[in-house]
Amino acid sequence: MDTTFEYCLKNSLLGVGWRVPSLRNTNNWDEYFAAASKVHDNLQQCKYIKRWVREGDLVWTRDVAGQYYLARVKSDWEYWISPESVEMDIDVANIFRCEILPVDIDAVPGKVVACFRATRTMQEIAD
């Protein structure tokens, strides 16, 4: 299993990168955005998580081997890095905490499978 995904499972979180070397853990979006805008050109994925991912939401994900997981979101956006993520160069810092459970492929809706595309980090899947 991919080291980054193992890290996410171990820490019960999902998210995206866009780390800021000068910033430590915070849930203050304005502080993060001001610092991140100085070092990153495109923060759209971070903005998406901040705006749309909420406690109670369900999020599908999968690992590099194709195993699907369903996560129930337990927190709103936060910027969080750990000593382990820095040491292992794991670029997952814009996160939401969640409970993540594996789902057998036969139980994954076809629409979910069809929506997994390499170019899409986060997207809504409508009924």
MIPA-233372 format. One line per field, with one value per residue: residue number from 0; residue in three letters; y, x, z of N, C-alpha, C in turn. Coordinates in nm, 2 decimals. Example, Ala and Ser with C-alpha at 12.3 -4.5 7.8 and 13.67 -1.06 7.14 Angstrom:
<rs>
n 0  1
res ala  ser
nY -0.57  -0.22
nX 1.32  1.28
nZ 0.78  0.71
caY -0.45  -0.11
caX 1.23  1.37
caZ 0.78  0.71
cY -0.33  0.00
cX 1.32  1.29
cZ 0.78  0.79
</rs>
This chain:
<rs>
n 0  1  2  3  4  5  6  7  8  9  10  11  12  13  14  15  16  17  18  19  20  21  22  23  24  25  26  27  28  29  30  31  32  33  34  35  36  37  38  39  40  41  42  43  44  45  46  47  48  49  50  51  52  53  54  55  56  57  58  59  60  61  62  63  64  65  66  67  68  69  70  71  72  73  74  75  76  77  78  79  80  81  82  83  84  85  86  87  88  89  90  91  92  93  94  95  96  97  98  99  100  101  102  103  104  105  106  107  108  109  110  111  112  113  114  115  116  117  118  119  120  121  122  123  124  125  126
res met  asp  thr  thr  phe  glu  tyr  cys  leu  lys  asn  ser  leu  leu  gly  val  gly  trp  arg  val  pro  ser  leu  arg  asn  thr  asn  asn  trp  asp  glu  tyr  phe  ala  ala  ala  ser  lys  val  his  asp  asn  leu  gln  gln  cys  lys  tyr  ile  lys  arg  trp  val  arg  glu  gly  asp  leu  val  trp  thr  arg  asp  val  ala  gly  gln  tyr  tyr  leu  ala  arg  val  lys  ser  asp  trp  glu  tyr  trp  ile  ser  pro  glu  ser  val  glu  met  asp  ile  asp  val  ala  asn  ile  phe  arg  cys  glu  ile  leu  pro  val  asp  ile  asp  ala  val  pro  gly  lys  val  val  ala  cys  phe  arg  ala  thr  arg  thr  met  gln  glu  ile  ala  asp
nY -0.12  0.23  0.46  0.72  0.69  0.50  0.65  0.83  0.66  0.56  0.79  0.86  1.05  1.24  1.42  1.69  1.83  2.10  2.22  2.46  2.58  2.77  2.76  2.64  2.40  2.48  2.60  2.82  2.96  3.20  3.27  3.05  3.07  3.32  3.27  3.05  3.14  3.28  3.10  2.91  2.87  2.78  2.71  2.57  2.31  2.30  2.51  2.40  2.19  2.34  2.49  2.30  2.04  1.88  1.81  1.49  1.44  1.20  1.04  0.90  0.71  0.56  0.32  0.27  0.02  -0.02  -0.07  0.02  0.27  0.40  0.70  0.87  1.20  1.37  1.62  1.97  2.15  2.17  2.29  2.08  1.93  1.67  1.56  1.32  1.33  1.53  1.43  1.20  1.32  1.35  1.48  1.59  1.81  1.99  1.90  1.68  1.53  1.19  0.88  0.59  0.33  0.01  -0.10  -0.36  -0.42  -0.51  -0.38  -0.12  0.16  0.18  0.43  0.57  0.43  0.49  0.76  0.80  0.95  1.02  1.29  1.42  1.54  1.60  1.57  1.63  1.38  1.34  1.23
nX 0.09  0.05  0.26  0.17  -0.11  -0.14  -0.05  -0.26  -0.48  -0.38  -0.39  -0.65  -0.76  -0.82  -0.71  -0.54  -0.24  -0.02  0.15  0.29  0.59  0.65  0.44  0.25  0.03  -0.32  -0.66  -0.74  -0.85  -0.80  -0.54  -0.39  -0.45  -0.34  -0.06  -0.01  -0.07  0.15  0.34  0.22  0.06  -0.20  -0.47  -0.70  -0.80  -0.77  -0.94  -1.18  -1.21  -1.23  -1.46  -1.67  -1.66  -1.79  -1.86  -2.01  -2.05  -2.01  -1.73  -1.58  -1.29  -0.99  -0.72  -0.39  -0.39  -0.64  -0.84  -1.14  -1.27  -1.49  -1.55  -1.65  -1.69  -1.55  -1.47  -1.44  -1.24  -0.89  -0.56  -0.30  -0.01  0.22  0.50  0.58  0.48  0.63  0.89  0.87  0.81  0.54  0.29  0.03  -0.17  -0.38  -0.65  -0.93  -1.07  -1.17  -1.37  -1.26  -1.35  -1.30  -1.44  -1.60  -1.55  -1.77  -1.98  -1.96  -2.11  -2.17  -2.16  -1.99  -1.75  -1.71  -1.66  -1.40  -1.12  -0.80  -0.74  -0.90  -0.91  -1.09  -1.43  -1.79  -2.03  -2.33  -2.67
nZ 0.00  -0.07  0.09  0.16  0.16  0.36  0.58  0.59  0.66  0.90  1.06  1.04  0.85  0.55  0.27  0.09  -0.06  -0.07  0.12  0.36  0.44  0.64  0.81  1.09  1.24  1.20  1.22  1.10  0.83  0.69  0.77  0.68  0.40  0.33  0.38  0.21  -0.04  -0.11  -0.18  -0.35  -0.66  -0.74  -0.55  -0.56  -0.49  -0.22  -0.15  -0.23  -0.04  0.20  0.15  0.08  0.21  0.48  0.83  0.88  0.61  0.34  0.19  -0.08  -0.15  -0.28  -0.27  -0.41  -0.50  -0.58  -0.40  -0.25  -0.03  0.22  0.37  0.66  0.73  1.00  1.08  0.99  0.75  0.81  0.85  0.88  0.99  1.07  1.27  1.16  0.89  0.78  0.81  0.65  0.41  0.33  0.16  0.26  0.38  0.40  0.54  0.64  0.91  0.96  0.97  0.83  0.63  0.47  0.16  -0.01  -0.35  -0.50  -0.36  -0.42  -0.57  -0.92  -1.03  -0.87  -0.91  -1.18  -1.17  -1.07  -1.17  -1.30  -1.32  -1.14  -0.82  -0.61  -0.62  -0.65  -0.64  -0.78  -0.71
caY 0.00  0.35  0.52  0.84  0.64  0.43  0.76  0.88  0.56  0.55  0.91  0.89  1.17  1.25  1.56  1.72  1.88  2.24  2.26  2.59  2.56  2.86  2.76  2.52  2.35  2.58  2.58  2.95  2.96  3.32  3.26  2.95  3.12  3.43  3.22  2.96  3.22  3.33  2.99  2.82  2.94  2.73  2.65  2.54  2.19  2.34  2.59  2.31  2.12  2.44  2.53  2.20  1.92  1.91  1.69  1.40  1.40  1.07  1.06  0.78  0.71  0.43  0.31  0.25  -0.12  -0.02  -0.10  0.14  0.30  0.50  0.78  0.96  1.32  1.40  1.76  2.06  2.17  2.22  2.27  1.99  1.85  1.60  1.53  1.20  1.37  1.61  1.34  1.11  1.40  1.32  1.61  1.59  1.90  2.04  1.78  1.67  1.40  1.10  0.74  0.53  0.18  -0.05  -0.14  -0.45  -0.36  -0.54  -0.29  0.02  0.19  0.20  0.57  0.60  0.37  0.57  0.90  0.81  0.99  1.07  1.44  1.48  1.51  1.60  1.61  1.58  1.28  1.37  1.12
caX 0.00  0.12  0.29  0.08  -0.25  -0.12  -0.05  -0.40  -0.55  -0.33  -0.43  -0.79  -0.78  -0.80  -0.68  -0.46  -0.12  -0.01  0.21  0.35  0.70  0.65  0.31  0.22  -0.11  -0.42  -0.79  -0.77  -0.84  -0.74  -0.40  -0.34  -0.46  -0.24  0.07  0.00  -0.08  0.28  0.42  0.15  -0.02  -0.33  -0.51  -0.84  -0.84  -0.78  -1.06  -1.29  -1.23  -1.27  -1.60  -1.77  -1.65  -1.85  -1.89  -2.12  -2.04  -1.95  -1.63  -1.52  -1.15  -0.93  -0.58  -0.32  -0.42  -0.78  -0.93  -1.23  -1.30  -1.59  -1.51  -1.75  -1.62  -1.57  -1.44  -1.42  -1.11  -0.79  -0.42  -0.24  0.11  0.28  0.64  0.59  0.45  0.74  1.00  0.85  0.77  0.40  0.23  -0.12  -0.17  -0.52  -0.72  -1.04  -1.06  -1.28  -1.37  -1.25  -1.38  -1.29  -1.57  -1.58  -1.58  -1.91  -2.07  -1.93  -2.19  -2.11  -2.14  -1.87  -1.63  -1.70  -1.62  -1.26  -1.04  -0.67  -0.73  -0.99  -0.87  -1.21  -1.55  -1.91  -2.11  -2.47  -2.76
caZ 0.00  -0.08  0.22  0.19  0.20  0.49  0.67  0.60  0.73  1.04  1.13  1.02  0.78  0.41  0.23  -0.02  -0.02  -0.06  0.25  0.37  0.53  0.75  0.89  1.17  1.24  1.23  1.15  1.06  0.68  0.64  0.80  0.58  0.26  0.31  0.37  0.10  -0.17  -0.14  -0.23  -0.44  -0.76  -0.75  -0.43  -0.58  -0.42  -0.08  -0.14  -0.24  0.09  0.29  0.12  0.06  0.29  0.61  0.92  0.84  0.46  0.30  0.09  -0.14  -0.19  -0.30  -0.26  -0.53  -0.54  -0.63  -0.29  -0.22  0.11  0.24  0.49  0.71  0.77  1.14  1.11  0.88  0.70  0.89  0.80  0.99  0.95  1.18  1.25  1.07  0.75  0.74  0.80  0.54  0.30  0.29  0.13  0.29  0.49  0.40  0.57  0.72  0.99  0.92  1.00  0.70  0.62  0.34  0.10  -0.12  -0.49  -0.54  -0.29  -0.46  -0.68  -1.05  -1.06  -0.79  -0.98  -1.31  -1.14  -1.03  -1.28  -1.25  -1.31  -1.04  -0.69  -0.54  -0.70  -0.60  -0.72  -0.76  -0.73
cY 0.12  0.41  0.64  0.79  0.57  0.54  0.81  0.79  0.56  0.68  0.95  1.02  1.15  1.40  1.57  1.79  2.03  2.29  2.40  2.58  2.65  2.85  2.63  2.50  2.47  2.54  2.72  2.96  3.08  3.32  3.17  3.01  3.23  3.37  3.13  3.03  3.27  3.23  2.90  2.91  2.91  2.66  2.60  2.41  2.22  2.42  2.50  2.24  2.22  2.47  2.42  2.08  1.95  1.79  1.62  1.37  1.26  1.10  0.93  0.80  0.57  0.44  0.28  0.11  -0.13  -0.06  0.03  0.15  0.41  0.57  0.87  1.08  1.35  1.55  1.84  2.07  2.21  2.20  2.20  1.91  1.78  1.59  1.42  1.24  1.45  1.52  1.25  1.18  1.36  1.45  1.60  1.68  1.97  1.92  1.79  1.53  1.32  0.96  0.68  0.38  0.13  -0.10  -0.24  -0.39  -0.39  -0.45  -0.15  0.05  0.22  0.34  0.62  0.55  0.45  0.71  0.91  0.83  1.05  1.22  1.50  1.44  1.50  1.64  1.56  1.48  1.29  1.24  1.12
cX 0.09  0.14  0.20  -0.06  -0.24  -0.12  -0.19  -0.49  -0.51  -0.38  -0.57  -0.82  -0.77  -0.78  -0.60  -0.33  -0.12  0.04  0.28  0.46  0.70  0.53  0.30  0.07  -0.21  -0.55  -0.83  -0.74  -0.76  -0.58  -0.33  -0.33  -0.36  -0.10  0.09  0.00  0.06  0.37  0.35  0.06  -0.17  -0.38  -0.66  -0.89  -0.86  -0.91  -1.18  -1.32  -1.29  -1.42  -1.70  -1.77  -1.69  -1.86  -2.01  -2.12  -1.98  -1.85  -1.58  -1.38  -1.11  -0.78  -0.52  -0.35  -0.57  -0.88  -1.01  -1.25  -1.40  -1.56  -1.63  -1.67  -1.65  -1.53  -1.44  -1.28  -1.02  -0.65  -0.35  -0.12  0.16  0.43  0.67  0.57  0.57  0.86  0.99  0.81  0.63  0.33  0.07  -0.13  -0.31  -0.61  -0.85  -1.03  -1.19  -1.26  -1.36  -1.26  -1.36  -1.42  -1.54  -1.62  -1.72  -2.02  -2.05  -2.02  -2.11  -2.07  -2.01  -1.74  -1.61  -1.64  -1.47  -1.18  -0.91  -0.66  -0.82  -0.95  -1.00  -1.32  -1.68  -1.97  -2.25  -2.55  -2.82
cZ 0.00  0.06  0.25  0.23  0.33  0.60  0.70  0.69  0.88  1.12  1.11  0.96  0.63  0.38  0.11  0.03  0.00  0.08  0.24  0.47  0.65  0.85  0.97  1.17  1.28  1.17  1.11  0.91  0.63  0.66  0.70  0.44  0.23  0.29  0.24  -0.03  -0.21  -0.20  -0.33  -0.53  -0.76  -0.62  -0.44  -0.50  -0.27  -0.05  -0.14  -0.10  0.19  0.27  0.13  0.15  0.43  0.70  0.88  0.69  0.45  0.18  0.05  -0.17  -0.22  -0.30  -0.40  -0.59  -0.59  -0.52  -0.26  -0.07  0.11  0.37  0.53  0.78  0.92  1.17  0.98  0.84  0.81  0.82  0.91  0.93  1.08  1.16  1.15  0.92  0.70  0.72  0.68  0.41  0.24  0.28  0.14  0.41  0.50  0.42  0.64  0.79  0.96  0.97  0.86  0.71  0.48  0.29  -0.01  -0.25  -0.53  -0.47  -0.33  -0.58  -0.81  -1.08  -0.98  -0.87  -1.11  -1.28  -1.10  -1.16  -1.23  -1.24  -1.21  -0.90  -0.60  -0.63  -0.63  -0.69  -0.68  -0.78  -0.87
</rs>
